Amino acid sequence: MSLYEAIKDRNEKICVIGLGYVGMPLAVSFAKVADVVGFDISRGKIQQYQSGIDVTKEVGNEAIKETTVEFTFEEKFLRDCKFHIVAVPTPINTDKTPDLGPVKGASRTVGRNLTKGSIVVFESTVFPGVTEDICVPILEKESGLKCGVDFKVGYSPERINPGDKVHRLESIVKVVSGMDEESLNDIASIYELIIDAGVHRAESIRVAEAAKVIENSQRDINIAFMNELSIIFNKMGIDTKAVLEAAGTKWNFLNFSPGLVGGHCIGVDPYYLTYKAEEIGYHSQIILSGRKINDDMGKYVAENTVKNLIKADKQIKGAKVAIFGVTFKENCPDVRNTKVVDIINELEEYGIEVKVVDPLADKEDLWREYRINPCNIEEIKDMDALIFAVPHEEFKTIGLDEIRKMYWNHKPVLIDIKGMFDRKSAEKMNYLYWRL
């Protein structure tokens, strides 16, 4: 009997290691067709899942309450599983080099509890070679087993888009790969149990790793181009959004827009690729140039906020600014690697008092990562400037009349990064309006 058949017949279990924005929806989805153990080293996160609280807001509390996933922080339960999916984050260090600590740690945990006949599939974004050259030796050392003989490995990059209610796990084609034909067949068949859109069988693990890392690098470069256009057009006094609307009428114009590029994917993955490129003797030109532009956009927004405060005859030191939205993207509680923090830090360098409003942001992560306590919208009064940084759906119901009451002065500065408001309407109401 193949491992796929054993999983399907519930004679063997799946284990998902890492229950964040990727792992948790995966575990919940697999639990509809198989027996699943959901493991995470965070005891607090596990306790919330066990209480029916979806800390990621990806599937909702009801789905968590109803799921049959066996949530645990005790690694001994991994020994009961034969199909292990590693879905831990792969961040970068302060020097922009890959931080493989979480994926190495997860490999050690799995290795300690690995049994013969198992398959380990990595979903974390890495540069080509990590699965076979770094993770496999750890699995072998910890387990005392031999890869290819006692257990097998594969790679299937995650494609979850946090906060996106349209492109869900089940509706996105899944790239799968295995170390040989047998493992590839099992891995593909097991994922096909839940992926309605089907799977794409990559010809090797390295191809699958490379495919993932270029997906976000491509997006990063395109957004960097838009950000550079925004800088140029702002100097020319031309509205970038209007330019993109006009250019977008051509059938093959790519639909990208300027903005802050943070988070744990687009703002991170390109550095994994350029790190590996440097290692083999090639210095990236386009990818790193795009990264530089995108990494500097927070400072650029802050500088333009200050320029507009000066236009409004405001004293910069002691000025009061409220920022709406601090997560790395809209409709998502995740604050990891958010570039809104770059705006806050830069404004505070000028002696500006900054308040943050974000009803979606994970408050614990926000305090732990950045020492930021968000305010309620009712506390935003007597401001000199408002910055709408993240276009959450909740913010889209706020009108220009309503936010006018949050200022104290007759020259209100409105920084609308993603163009939520109508420029002409704002200018008619005497806002000093600026956007990317």
C-alpha positions in Angstrom: 0.0 0.0 0.0 1.3 3.5 -0.9 1.6 6.2 1.6 -1.1 8.1 -0.3 -3.6 5.2 0.1 -2.7 4.8 3.8 -3.3 8.6 4.3 -6.6 8.5 2.3 -7.8 5.5 4.3 -6.8 7.2 7.5 -4.4 4.4 8.4 -1.6 7.0 8.6 -1.5 10.6 9.7 -0.4 13.9 8.2 1.5 16.4 10.4 1.8 20.1 9.7 4.8 21.7 11.5 4.3 25.5 11.9 0.7 26.8 12.2 0.9 30.3 10.9 -0.7 31.8 7.8 0.4 28.9 5.7 0.4 25.9 7.9 -2.9 26.4 9.7 -5.2 26.6 6.6 -3.3 23.6 5.2 -3.9 21.6 8.4 -7.6 22.6 8.5 -8.1 21.7 4.8 -6.3 18.3 5.1 -8.3 17.5 8.2 -11.5 17.3 6.0 -10.0 14.2 4.2 -7.4 12.8 6.5 -6.2 12.5 10.2 -4.0 15.5 10.9 -1.7 16.6 13.8 -1.0 20.4 13.8 2.2 21.2 15.6 3.7 24.6 16.6 6.3 25.5 19.2 4.2 28.4 20.4 2.2 27.1 23.4 0.1 30.3 23.4 -0.9 29.9 19.7 -1.9 26.3 20.2 -4.0 27.2 23.3 -5.8 29.8 21.2 -6.5 27.2 18.4 -7.7 24.7 21.0 -10.1 27.4 22.3 -11.4 27.9 18.7 -9.7 31.2 18.0 -8.1 31.7 14.5 -5.2 34.0 15.3 -4.4 34.3 11.6 -8.0 35.2 10.5 -7.4 33.0 7.5 -10.2 30.5 7.9 -12.2 32.0 10.8 -13.0 30.9 14.3 -15.9 28.7 13.3 -13.6 26.6 11.1 -11.2 26.2 13.9 -13.9 25.1 16.3 -15.2 22.5 13.9 -11.9 21.1 12.6 -10.7 17.7 13.7 -7.0 18.8 13.6 -5.2 17.6 16.7 -3.4 20.8 17.8 -0.3 20.3 19.9 3.0 21.9 21.1 4.4 18.5 22.1 6.6 17.0 19.5 6.1 13.4 20.6 2.8 13.4 18.6 4.9 13.7 15.4 5.9 10.0 15.9 2.4 9.0 15.0 2.6 10.7 11.6 4.1 9.5 8.3 3.6 12.6 6.1 5.3 15.7 7.5 4.7 19.1 6.0 7.1 21.9 7.2 5.6 25.3 6.9 7.7 27.6 9.1 8.8 31.1 8.2 12.1 31.9 6.5 13.0 35.4 7.4 16.2 37.4 6.8 18.8 38.7 9.2 19.5 42.4 9.7 22.3 42.2 7.1 19.7 40.9 4.5 21.1 37.3 4.5 18.8 34.3 4.8 17.9 33.3 8.4 17.4 29.5 8.0 17.1 29.1 11.8 13.4 28.2 11.8 13.6 25.7 9.0 16.7 24.1 10.5 14.9 23.9 13.9 11.9 22.4 12.3 14.1 19.8 10.6 15.7 18.9 13.9 12.2 18.5 15.5 11.0 16.3 12.6 14.2 14.3 12.6 14.0 13.5 16.3 10.5 12.0 15.6 11.0 10.5 12.2 10.0 6.9 11.5 10.8 4.6 8.6 8.5 5.0 5.5 7.9 8.7 6.1 7.9 11.6 3.6 8.9 15.1 4.7 7.7 17.9 2.4 9.1 21.5 2.9 6.8 24.4 2.0 9.0 27.2 3.4 10.5 29.6 0.8 14.2 28.9 0.3 16.9 29.2 -2.3 17.6 26.2 -4.5 19.4 23.5 -2.7 18.3 24.1 0.9 16.0 21.0 1.1 18.6 18.5 -0.1 21.8 20.1 1.0 20.8 21.6 4.4 17.6 20.0 5.6 18.3 16.3 4.6 21.6 16.1 6.5 19.8 17.4 9.7 16.9 14.9 9.2 19.5 12.0 8.8 21.6 13.1 11.8 18.6 13.5 14.2 16.8 10.4 13.1 19.7 8.0 12.4 17.8 7.1 9.2 19.0 7.2 5.6 17.2 9.5 3.1 16.1 7.6 0.0 16.2 4.3 1.9 14.3 4.9 5.2 12.5 8.1 4.4 12.0 10.5 1.4 11.7 14.3 0.9 9.9 16.7 -1.3 9.3 20.4 -1.8 5.9 22.1 -2.5 6.1 25.9 -2.2 3.3 27.7 -0.4 1.3 30.1 -2.4 -1.1 31.4 0.3 -2.0 35.1 -0.1 -2.8 36.3 3.4 -6.1 38.3 3.6 -7.1 37.2 0.1 -10.6 35.7 0.2 -10.6 34.8 -3.6 -7.3 33.1 -4.2 -7.4 30.4 -1.5 -5.3 27.3 -0.8 -7.7 25.1 -2.7 -8.1 27.3 -5.8 -4.4 27.9 -6.5 -2.4 25.4 -8.6 0.1 23.6 -6.3 3.7 23.1 -7.4 4.9 19.7 -6.1 8.2 17.9 -6.3 9.8 14.8 -4.9 13.3 13.3 -4.7 12.2 10.4 -7.0 9.2 9.2 -9.0 7.7 7.2 -6.1 7.8 10.1 -3.7 6.6 12.6 -6.3 3.6 10.4 -7.0 2.7 10.1 -3.3 3.2 13.8 -2.7 1.2 14.9 -5.7 -1.7 12.5 -4.9 -1.9 13.6 -1.3 -2.0 17.3 -2.2 -4.6 16.5 -4.9 -6.9 15.4 -2.1 -7.5 19.1 -1.2 -6.3 21.2 -4.2 -9.2 21.7 -6.5 -7.0 23.6 -9.0 -4.7 20.6 -9.4 -1.0 20.2 -9.1 2.0 20.9 -11.3 4.7 18.3 -11.0 8.1 20.1 -11.1 10.9 18.0 -12.6 13.1 18.3 -9.4 13.1 19.7 -5.9 15.6 22.5 -7.0 13.3 23.5 -9.8 10.4 23.8 -7.4 12.5 25.8 -4.9 13.6 28.2 -7.7 10.0 28.6 -9.0 8.9 29.8 -5.7 11.7 32.2 -5.0 11.3 33.9 -8.5 7.5 34.4 -8.1 7.9 37.0 -5.4 11.1 38.4 -6.9 9.2 39.1 -10.1 6.4 40.9 -8.2 9.0 42.9 -6.2 10.7 44.2 -9.3 7.4 45.2 -10.9 6.3 47.1 -7.8 9.8 48.7 -7.6 9.3 50.0 -11.2 6.0 51.6 -10.2 7.6 53.1 -7.1 10.3 54.6 -9.2 7.7 56.0 -11.6 5.9 57.5 -8.7 9.0 59.3 -7.5 9.6 60.7 -11.1 6.0 61.7 -11.7 5.8 63.4 -8.2 8.8 65.6 -9.2 7.0 66.4 -12.4 3.7 67.3 -10.7 1.9 64.4 -12.5 -0.5 62.1 -10.7 0.8 58.6 -10.9 -2.5 56.9 -10.4 -4.0 58.8 -13.3 -1.0 57.8 -15.5 -1.5 54.1 -14.6 -5.2 54.3 -15.3 -4.5 55.7 -18.8 -1.7 53.2 -19.5 -3.8 50.4 -18.2 -6.3 50.7 -21.1 -3.7 48.8 -23.2 -4.5 45.0 -23.2 -0.9 43.9 -22.3 -0.1 46.6 -19.7 0.8 44.9 -16.4 -1.5 45.9 -13.5 0.9 46.9 -10.7 0.8 50.0 -8.5 3.2 51.8 -6.2 3.3 51.0 -2.5 5.1 49.8 0.6 6.6 46.3 0.0 6.9 44.4 3.3 5.7 41.2 4.8 7.4 37.8 5.0 7.3 37.0 1.3 7.8 39.8 -1.4 10.1 41.9 0.9 12.2 38.9 1.9 12.3 36.2 -0.9 14.4 38.2 -3.4 17.3 38.3 -0.8 17.3 34.4 -0.7 17.8 34.4 -4.5 20.5 37.1 -4.5 22.3 35.4 -1.6 22.6 32.2 -3.5 23.6 34.1 -6.7 26.5 35.8 -4.7 27.5 32.4 -3.4 28.1 31.1 -6.9 29.8 34.3 -8.1 27.1 36.4 -9.6 26.2 39.8 -8.3 22.5 40.6 -8.9 21.8 43.9 -10.7 18.0 44.1 -11.4 16.8 42.2 -8.3 18.9 44.2 -5.8 18.1 47.5 -7.4 14.4 46.8 -7.1 14.9 45.8 -3.4 16.8 49.1 -2.7 13.9 51.2 -4.1 11.3 49.3 -2.2 13.2 49.3 1.0 13.5 53.1 0.9 9.8 53.9 0.3 8.9 54.3 3.9 11.5 57.0 4.3 10.3 58.6 1.1 6.7 58.8 2.4 7.9 60.3 5.7 9.9 62.9 3.9 6.9 64.0 1.8 4.7 64.1 4.9 7.2 66.5 6.4 7.3 68.6 3.2 3.5 68.9 3.3 3.5 69.9 7.0 5.9 72.7 6.1 3.6 73.8 3.3 0.8 73.9 5.9 3.0 76.2 8.0 3.3 73.6 10.8 6.2 73.4 13.2 7.7 70.0 12.6 8.9 69.2 16.0 5.9 68.3 18.1 3.6 67.9 15.1 0.9 65.2 15.6 0.4 62.6 12.9 -2.0 59.6 12.9 -1.2 56.6 10.7 -4.1 54.4 9.6 -2.9 50.8 9.1 0.3 49.2 10.3 0.0 45.6 8.9 2.2 44.6 6.0 -0.9 44.5 3.7 -4.6 45.1 3.7 -7.2 43.0 5.5 -4.6 40.9 7.3 -3.4 41.0 10.9 0.2 40.2 10.1 2.8 42.9 11.1 5.9 41.0 10.2 8.4 43.1 8.3 5.8 45.9 7.8 7.3 48.9 6.0 4.8 51.2 7.8 7.2 51.0 10.8 9.8 52.7 8.6 7.5 55.7 8.2 6.9 55.8 11.9 10.6 55.7 12.8 11.5 58.4 10.3 8.8 60.7 11.5 9.8 60.2 15.1 13.4 61.2 14.1 11.9 64.6 13.2 10.4 64.9 16.7 6.9 64.2 15.4 4.3 62.5 17.7 2.8 59.5 15.9 -0.3 57.6 16.8 -1.3 54.3 15.0 -4.8 53.0 14.3 -5.3 49.5 13.1 -8.2 47.3 14.3 -6.9 44.3 12.4 -3.2 44.3 13.5 -2.1 41.5 16.0 -1.6 43.7 19.1 0.8 41.2 20.8 3.1 41.0 17.8 2.9 44.8 17.3 4.1 45.3 20.8 6.7 42.5 20.9 8.2 43.4 17.5 8.0 47.2 17.5 6.8 48.4 20.9 3.8 50.0 19.3 0.4 50.3 21.1 -2.4 51.1 18.6 -5.1 53.6 19.4 -8.8 53.5 18.9 -10.1 55.8 16.1 -12.0 57.8 18.7 -8.7 58.9 20.2 -7.6 60.6 17.0 -8.2 64.3 17.5 -6.4 67.6 16.9 -4.0 66.0 14.3 -1.8 68.0 11.9 -1.6 65.1 9.3 -3.2 61.8 8.6 -1.5 59.0 6.7 -3.6 56.2 5.3 -1.0 53.6 4.9 -3.0 50.3 4.5 -6.3 50.2 2.7 -8.2 47.9 5.0 -11.9 47.4 4.1 -12.8 48.9 7.4 -11.1 52.2 6.5 -12.9 52.4 3.1 -16.1 53.4 4.8 -14.5 56.5 6.3 -15.3 59.6 4.3 -13.4 62.9 3.8 -16.0 64.7 5.9 -15.5 62.3 8.8 -11.7 62.5 8.9 -11.9 66.3 8.6 -13.0 66.3 12.3 -9.8 64.6 13.3 -7.7 67.7 12.5 -7.4 70.9 14.5 -6.2 73.2 11.7 -7.5 74.7 8.5 -4.7 73.2 6.4 -5.1 69.5 6.9 -2.4 67.3 5.4 -3.7 64.0 4.0 -1.2 61.4 2.9 -3.1 58.7 1.0 -0.4 56.1 0.1 -2.6 53.8 -1.9 -5.1 56.3 -3.3 -8.1 55.4 -1.2 -9.6 58.8 -1.6 -10.6 60.9 -4.6 -7.8 63.5 -5.2 -10.1 66.2 -6.7 -12.7 65.8 -3.9 -9.9 66.1 -1.3 -8.4 69.2 -2.9 -11.8 70.9 -3.2 -12.1 70.5 0.6 -8.7 72.2 1.0 -6.8 69.1 2.0 -3.1 69.3 1.3 -3.3 65.9 -0.5 -0.4 63.7 -1.5 -0.1 60.0 -2.6 2.3 57.7 -4.3 
